[in-house]
Amino acid sequence: MISHGKRWKYAFRAFFSLIVYGRIAEDILAAVAPTTPTASAPVPSVPAAAAESGDRAVQILALLQRDGRLVDFLMEDLSTYADAQIGKAVRDVHAACRESLGRYMTLAPVMDEEEGRQMTIASGTDPARIKVVGNVGAPPVRGVVRHRGWEAVRIDLPPLLSAGSTIVAPAEIEVA
């Protein structure tokens, strides 16, 4: 039996999930659906996820646009604005995008070593995790950490919509 508090939480999340994504999140369906389907209470079917080609990249851009207006900022010609105006805009966009990013994923440094520190890279190091640049010879190589890198250690994106997967932000028309 689901507690009263959990029912409210699921109801709230299901309501907004239906409005925004057109479906109920799988964890809610699993929690409220009967464990064994019967003729009187069929288990709702969950739509298949959309193709993963570039849809998730567009989805992340859409989330950062919706929450922080990142795409608007990046596409704006900043040459006509004073530095003080740009600084204010950067702070607002930065704060909103950082909050949005934290809501959907957790990022952590690829390596713990501080930037500027000397270190040795052994042979067999995953090139996707550590990129060696400069006068590169045969491993092991010794170099300076220039960037610690970033790794997504948690990704919790909402389900993809089946339609409009290339739309980062819809056009808006205000009717007077």
C-alpha positions, 0 to 999 in steps of 0.5 A: 500500500502506498502512503498518503504522502507518496500518493500526493507526490506521485500525483503531482509528478504524474500531473506535470509529467503528463503536461510536459512530456505526454506520459507518466514516468516509469518509476510512478507506473511501477509504484502504482501498477498492480504487480500481477495484471488482471482483466479488470486492472491491466498494467499500463503500457509504457511507450518505447523511448525515441531514437537516441541519435541526437535526441538527447543532445537536443534535449539537454540544449532544450532544458538549458534553454528553457531554464537558463535561456542559454541558446538565446544568450549564445546566439545573441550578437554581443558586440552592441552591448557594454561589458557591464551589460554582458556581465549581468547577463552572464551571471543570470545565465550561468546561475540558471544553467548551473542549477538546471544542469545539477537537476538532471546530472551530476558532474565530477572531475575525471582526475583528482590531481590539481591543475598545474601539478606534475604527473605520469601517465602510464601505458594503457590509460583510457584516451577517452578519460585522459587526453595527452597533448604536446610533445607526446612520446611513448608511454609512460609520459610525464606532464602537467595537468592542464584540465581535470576533465569532467565526467557525468556520474549521474544522468537523470534526464526526463523521458524523450518525447516522440515528436519534435526531437529537433526543436530546442525551443518552440517559437512563441506567438503572443495573441493580443 
